[in-house]
Amino acid sequence: MQEGLNVQYKKTKKLLVAIETIRIKRQEENSNTKTHLLLKRFTQQELNDMACTTYKNLLVGRSTRMPDRETLINIADYLECTHVERDDLLITAGYLPVQNYPGDQTHNFALDQAREIMNTISFPSIIVDYDLEVQGMNRQFHNLFDIPLDININKHKVNMIDLHFSRDLPVRSRSTFDTTSKLQWELHAITGIQAFKINNMLFHHEDWYQSLIQHFQQNNDVNKYWKMSTKDLDNEGPKTRTILANTGTSEGISPIRYREIHIAVSNRKYPEIVVYLPVDSPARQAFEHIGIPIESLFTTNN
């Protein structure tokens, strides 16, 4: 039994050395800059108070109990660890690392699968990645939302924020043509932003995430909704959306209602395929107008 305690002690001590190395590194980094945005000082006491209430006991040997995985992730978040630093801590403690996205072979394989699947779907569909970048867009989506066919999503790195907020693309103007549709548009924006932050909460200190935030902050409209929740608009969130679309009738562009379904192609949230389905009769007419046979819509409901 004593041997087991010694092994546990050595394992915990190794973890503490790894944590202290990162903590001191953060302390030195911030000593050469202005005051930390969150007023962090990266001291042992602050880490104890903010992330792990047993940290001081571990340091002085009053406890040798390994912090659980959730606590260790909290420590990594407090220390503003990169995914490499965080995973090193998890592995040192004997836990599985967090599944990462950038440069991950499994993730790239899932992207290829998503493209293959999207090409078999007759409904308007797009592929959205962890950073909200659009990785694929079928012709039906182009036609329904009147997105130029020659838009190069890979070259220009089009993301969902661009599609939703851009005044140069027709999605925004066609989604905010009256009070009801504008409210749905706002709810969709807030819901999407909150989901993005939650789904990537372990990547907030990554370079790609920080770069994306800087890009978003350049848009005043995005800033307006960034910290809002759907409660701010006194609504549970959008279940359907309304947009002006070409129905192929004498009326031309008319309001249609549609809904989204999200398809994951692996055991991860992203990449995901977003499929757009008609909800009402005008929507079915619009879908038929862009080449989707009306009989293929038998699964949709009014």
KOLBA-732876 format. One record per residue (C-alpha): residue in one letter; x, y, z. Coordinates in steps of 0.2 Angstrom, whole numbers. Layout:
BEGIN
site type=A	X=X	Y=Y	Z=Z
...
% end
This chain:
BEGIN
site type=M	X=0	Y=0	Z=0
site type=Q	X=14	Y=12	Z=4
site type=E	X=22	Y=9	Z=-13
site type=G	X=5	Y=14	Z=-21
site type=L	X=5	Y=30	Z=-11
site type=N	X=23	Y=34	Z=-16
site type=V	X=18	Y=31	Z=-35
site type=Q	X=3	Y=43	Z=-32
site type=Y	X=14	Y=56	Z=-23
site type=K	X=27	Y=56	Z=-38
site type=K	X=13	Y=57	Z=-51
site type=T	X=5	Y=72	Z=-42
site type=K	X=22	Y=80	Z=-39
site type=K	X=26	Y=79	Z=-58
site type=L	X=9	Y=87	Z=-61
site type=L	X=12	Y=101	Z=-49
site type=V	X=29	Y=104	Z=-57
site type=A	X=20	Y=105	Z=-74
site type=I	X=7	Y=117	Z=-68
site type=E	X=20	Y=128	Z=-59
site type=T	X=30	Y=129	Z=-75
site type=I	X=15	Y=136	Z=-84
site type=R	X=10	Y=148	Z=-70
site type=I	X=27	Y=156	Z=-68
site type=K	X=28	Y=158	Z=-87
site type=R	X=11	Y=167	Z=-87
site type=Q	X=17	Y=178	Z=-73
site type=E	X=32	Y=183	Z=-82
site type=E	X=23	Y=186	Z=-98
site type=N	X=11	Y=198	Z=-89
site type=S	X=25	Y=206	Z=-80
site type=N	X=31	Y=213	Z=-96
site type=T	X=14	Y=220	Z=-102
site type=K	X=0	Y=231	Z=-95
site type=T	X=-12	Y=225	Z=-81
site type=H	X=-20	Y=209	Z=-86
site type=L	X=-38	Y=212	Z=-94
site type=L	X=-46	Y=201	Z=-80
site type=L	X=-33	Y=208	Z=-67
site type=K	X=-25	Y=191	Z=-65
site type=R	X=-9	Y=190	Z=-55
site type=F	X=-6	Y=171	Z=-58
site type=T	X=-1	Y=168	Z=-40
site type=Q	X=-2	Y=151	Z=-31
site type=Q	X=-15	Y=159	Z=-20
site type=E	X=-25	Y=165	Z=-34
site type=L	X=-25	Y=149	Z=-43
site type=N	X=-31	Y=141	Z=-27
site type=D	X=-45	Y=153	Z=-25
site type=M	X=-51	Y=153	Z=-44
site type=A	X=-48	Y=136	Z=-50
site type=C	X=-43	Y=122	Z=-37
site type=T	X=-47	Y=125	Z=-19
site type=T	X=-35	Y=111	Z=-14
site type=Y	X=-20	Y=118	Z=-23
site type=K	X=-11	Y=125	Z=-8
site type=N	X=-13	Y=109	Z=1
site type=L	X=-6	Y=99	Z=-14
site type=L	X=9	Y=111	Z=-14
site type=V	X=14	Y=108	Z=4
site type=G	X=10	Y=90	Z=4
site type=R	X=-5	Y=90	Z=15
site type=S	X=-14	Y=81	Z=1
site type=T	X=-8	Y=70	Z=-13
site type=R	X=-25	Y=67	Z=-21
site type=M	X=-24	Y=70	Z=-40
site type=P	X=-36	Y=84	Z=-45
site type=D	X=-51	Y=77	Z=-56
site type=R	X=-51	Y=80	Z=-74
site type=E	X=-64	Y=94	Z=-73
site type=T	X=-53	Y=103	Z=-60
site type=L	X=-38	Y=101	Z=-71
site type=I	X=-47	Y=109	Z=-86
site type=N	X=-52	Y=123	Z=-74
site type=I	X=-34	Y=125	Z=-69
site type=A	X=-29	Y=125	Z=-88
site type=D	X=-42	Y=138	Z=-92
site type=Y	X=-36	Y=149	Z=-77
site type=L	X=-19	Y=148	Z=-84
site type=E	X=-25	Y=152	Z=-101
site type=C	X=-17	Y=137	Z=-108
site type=T	X=-15	Y=133	Z=-126
site type=H	X=-23	Y=116	Z=-131
site type=V	X=-5	Y=109	Z=-131
site type=E	X=-2	Y=115	Z=-113
site type=R	X=-19	Y=109	Z=-108
site type=D	X=-17	Y=92	Z=-115
site type=D	X=1	Y=90	Z=-108
site type=L	X=-7	Y=93	Z=-91
site type=L	X=-21	Y=80	Z=-94
site type=I	X=-9	Y=67	Z=-100
site type=T	X=3	Y=70	Z=-85
site type=A	X=-12	Y=67	Z=-73
site type=G	X=-17	Y=51	Z=-83
site type=Y	X=-32	Y=58	Z=-91
site type=L	X=-37	Y=58	Z=-110
site type=P	X=-33	Y=74	Z=-119
site type=V	X=-47	Y=85	Z=-126
site type=Q	X=-51	Y=81	Z=-144
site type=N	X=-43	Y=95	Z=-154
site type=Y	X=-48	Y=102	Z=-171
site type=P	X=-34	Y=111	Z=-181
site type=G	X=-22	Y=99	Z=-190
site type=D	X=-31	Y=84	Z=-183
site type=Q	X=-31	Y=70	Z=-196
site type=T	X=-48	Y=63	Z=-189
site type=H	X=-56	Y=80	Z=-191
site type=N	X=-49	Y=82	Z=-209
site type=F	X=-56	Y=65	Z=-213
site type=A	X=-73	Y=70	Z=-206
site type=L	X=-73	Y=85	Z=-217
site type=D	X=-70	Y=74	Z=-233
site type=Q	X=-85	Y=63	Z=-227
site type=A	X=-96	Y=78	Z=-224
site type=R	X=-93	Y=84	Z=-242
site type=E	X=-97	Y=67	Z=-249
site type=I	X=-113	Y=66	Z=-239
site type=M	X=-118	Y=84	Z=-244
site type=N	X=-116	Y=80	Z=-262
site type=T	X=-130	Y=67	Z=-260
site type=I	X=-142	Y=78	Z=-251
site type=S	X=-155	Y=86	Z=-263
site type=F	X=-160	Y=100	Z=-251
site type=P	X=-150	Y=116	Z=-248
site type=S	X=-135	Y=112	Z=-237
site type=I	X=-119	Y=119	Z=-231
site type=I	X=-104	Y=112	Z=-221
site type=V	X=-99	Y=122	Z=-205
site type=D	X=-83	Y=120	Z=-196
site type=Y	X=-78	Y=123	Z=-178
site type=D	X=-73	Y=141	Z=-182
site type=L	X=-89	Y=144	Z=-191
site type=E	X=-80	Y=143	Z=-208
site type=V	X=-91	Y=137	Z=-222
site type=Q	X=-82	Y=122	Z=-229
site type=G	X=-95	Y=117	Z=-242
site type=M	X=-110	Y=124	Z=-250
site type=N	X=-121	Y=115	Z=-263
site type=R	X=-130	Y=123	Z=-278
site type=Q	X=-147	Y=122	Z=-270
site type=F	X=-141	Y=133	Z=-256
site type=H	X=-134	Y=145	Z=-268
site type=N	X=-150	Y=146	Z=-277
site type=L	X=-162	Y=147	Z=-262
site type=F	X=-152	Y=161	Z=-254
site type=D	X=-147	Y=169	Z=-270
site type=I	X=-128	Y=167	Z=-266
site type=P	X=-117	Y=170	Z=-281
site type=L	X=-112	Y=154	Z=-289
site type=D	X=-94	Y=161	Z=-292
site type=I	X=-91	Y=165	Z=-274
site type=N	X=-75	Y=156	Z=-268
site type=I	X=-78	Y=151	Z=-251
site type=N	X=-61	Y=143	Z=-249
site type=K	X=-51	Y=158	Z=-255
site type=H	X=-61	Y=171	Z=-246
site type=K	X=-64	Y=160	Z=-230
site type=V	X=-83	Y=164	Z=-229
site type=N	X=-90	Y=160	Z=-212
site type=M	X=-107	Y=160	Z=-205
site type=I	X=-105	Y=177	Z=-197
site type=D	X=-101	Y=184	Z=-215
site type=L	X=-117	Y=175	Z=-222
site type=H	X=-128	Y=182	Z=-208
site type=F	X=-122	Y=200	Z=-205
site type=S	X=-115	Y=205	Z=-222
site type=R	X=-124	Y=219	Z=-231
site type=D	X=-116	Y=214	Z=-247
site type=L	X=-125	Y=197	Z=-248
site type=P	X=-144	Y=195	Z=-249
site type=V	X=-147	Y=184	Z=-234
site type=R	X=-148	Y=199	Z=-221
site type=S	X=-159	Y=210	Z=-231
site type=R	X=-171	Y=196	Z=-236
site type=S	X=-172	Y=190	Z=-218
site type=T	X=-176	Y=207	Z=-210
site type=F	X=-190	Y=214	Z=-221
site type=D	X=-202	Y=216	Z=-207
site type=T	X=-203	Y=216	Z=-188
site type=T	X=-206	Y=197	Z=-186
site type=S	X=-193	Y=192	Z=-198
site type=K	X=-180	Y=204	Z=-190
site type=L	X=-184	Y=197	Z=-173
site type=Q	X=-181	Y=179	Z=-180
site type=W	X=-164	Y=185	Z=-188
site type=E	X=-158	Y=193	Z=-171
site type=L	X=-163	Y=177	Z=-162
site type=H	X=-154	Y=166	Z=-174
site type=A	X=-138	Y=177	Z=-173
site type=I	X=-138	Y=177	Z=-154
site type=T	X=-141	Y=158	Z=-153
site type=G	X=-127	Y=155	Z=-165
site type=I	X=-115	Y=166	Z=-156
site type=Q	X=-119	Y=158	Z=-139
site type=A	X=-117	Y=141	Z=-147
site type=F	X=-101	Y=145	Z=-155
site type=K	X=-93	Y=151	Z=-138
site type=I	X=-100	Y=136	Z=-128
site type=N	X=-94	Y=123	Z=-141
site type=N	X=-77	Y=131	Z=-141
site type=M	X=-75	Y=135	Z=-123
site type=L	X=-59	Y=125	Z=-122
site type=F	X=-51	Y=134	Z=-136
site type=H	X=-53	Y=152	Z=-130
site type=H	X=-35	Y=155	Z=-128
site type=E	X=-30	Y=147	Z=-145
site type=D	X=-22	Y=159	Z=-159
site type=W	X=-36	Y=154	Z=-171
site type=Y	X=-50	Y=158	Z=-159
site type=Q	X=-42	Y=175	Z=-154
site type=S	X=-39	Y=180	Z=-172
site type=L	X=-57	Y=176	Z=-176
site type=I	X=-64	Y=186	Z=-161
site type=Q	X=-53	Y=201	Z=-168
site type=H	X=-61	Y=199	Z=-185
site type=F	X=-79	Y=198	Z=-177
site type=Q	X=-75	Y=214	Z=-166
site type=Q	X=-73	Y=224	Z=-182
site type=N	X=-91	Y=222	Z=-186
site type=N	X=-102	Y=233	Z=-175
site type=D	X=-117	Y=222	Z=-178
site type=V	X=-108	Y=207	Z=-171
site type=N	X=-102	Y=217	Z=-156
site type=K	X=-120	Y=222	Z=-152
site type=Y	X=-126	Y=203	Z=-151
site type=W	X=-110	Y=196	Z=-144
site type=K	X=-114	Y=196	Z=-126
site type=M	X=-133	Y=195	Z=-127
site type=S	X=-143	Y=179	Z=-124
site type=T	X=-160	Y=175	Z=-131
site type=K	X=-168	Y=180	Z=-114
site type=D	X=-163	Y=198	Z=-119
site type=L	X=-176	Y=197	Z=-132
site type=D	X=-189	Y=188	Z=-121
site type=N	X=-189	Y=173	Z=-133
site type=E	X=-184	Y=155	Z=-132
site type=G	X=-175	Y=156	Z=-148
site type=P	X=-179	Y=153	Z=-166
site type=K	X=-188	Y=137	Z=-172
site type=T	X=-191	Y=142	Z=-189
site type=R	X=-185	Y=157	Z=-200
site type=T	X=-193	Y=168	Z=-213
site type=I	X=-184	Y=174	Z=-229
site type=L	X=-189	Y=182	Z=-245
site type=A	X=-186	Y=169	Z=-259
site type=N	X=-191	Y=167	Z=-277
site type=T	X=-206	Y=155	Z=-278
site type=G	X=-207	Y=155	Z=-297
site type=T	X=-224	Y=162	Z=-297
site type=S	X=-231	Y=178	Z=-303
site type=E	X=-228	Y=186	Z=-286
site type=G	X=-209	Y=183	Z=-288
site type=I	X=-200	Y=185	Z=-272
site type=S	X=-211	Y=180	Z=-257
site type=P	X=-209	Y=176	Z=-238
site type=I	X=-206	Y=158	Z=-235
site type=R	X=-203	Y=149	Z=-219
site type=Y	X=-190	Y=136	Z=-217
site type=R	X=-181	Y=126	Z=-203
site type=E	X=-163	Y=119	Z=-201
site type=I	X=-157	Y=102	Z=-196
site type=H	X=-139	Y=99	Z=-191
site type=I	X=-130	Y=83	Z=-195
site type=A	X=-114	Y=77	Z=-187
site type=V	X=-103	Y=66	Z=-197
site type=S	X=-92	Y=60	Z=-182
site type=N	X=-93	Y=59	Z=-163
site type=R	X=-89	Y=77	Z=-163
site type=K	X=-99	Y=93	Z=-165
site type=Y	X=-90	Y=99	Z=-180
site type=P	X=-89	Y=98	Z=-194
site type=E	X=-108	Y=98	Z=-196
site type=I	X=-120	Y=98	Z=-211
site type=V	X=-134	Y=111	Z=-210
site type=V	X=-149	Y=106	Z=-221
site type=Y	X=-163	Y=118	Z=-224
site type=L	X=-181	Y=111	Z=-225
site type=P	X=-197	Y=120	Z=-231
site type=V	X=-210	Y=123	Z=-218
site type=D	X=-225	Y=131	Z=-228
site type=S	X=-233	Y=130	Z=-245
site type=P	X=-223	Y=145	Z=-252
site type=A	X=-207	Y=137	Z=-246
site type=R	X=-211	Y=121	Z=-255
site type=Q	X=-215	Y=131	Z=-271
site type=A	X=-198	Y=140	Z=-269
site type=F	X=-189	Y=123	Z=-267
site type=E	X=-197	Y=116	Z=-282
site type=H	X=-192	Y=132	Z=-292
site type=I	X=-174	Y=128	Z=-288
site type=G	X=-175	Y=111	Z=-295
site type=I	X=-181	Y=100	Z=-280
site type=P	X=-195	Y=89	Z=-285
site type=I	X=-211	Y=93	Z=-275
site type=E	X=-213	Y=74	Z=-271
site type=S	X=-197	Y=73	Z=-262
site type=L	X=-204	Y=85	Z=-249
site type=F	X=-216	Y=73	Z=-242
site type=T	X=-207	Y=72	Z=-225
site type=T	X=-210	Y=91	Z=-221
site type=N	X=-224	Y=98	Z=-211
site type=N	X=-234	Y=113	Z=-213
% end
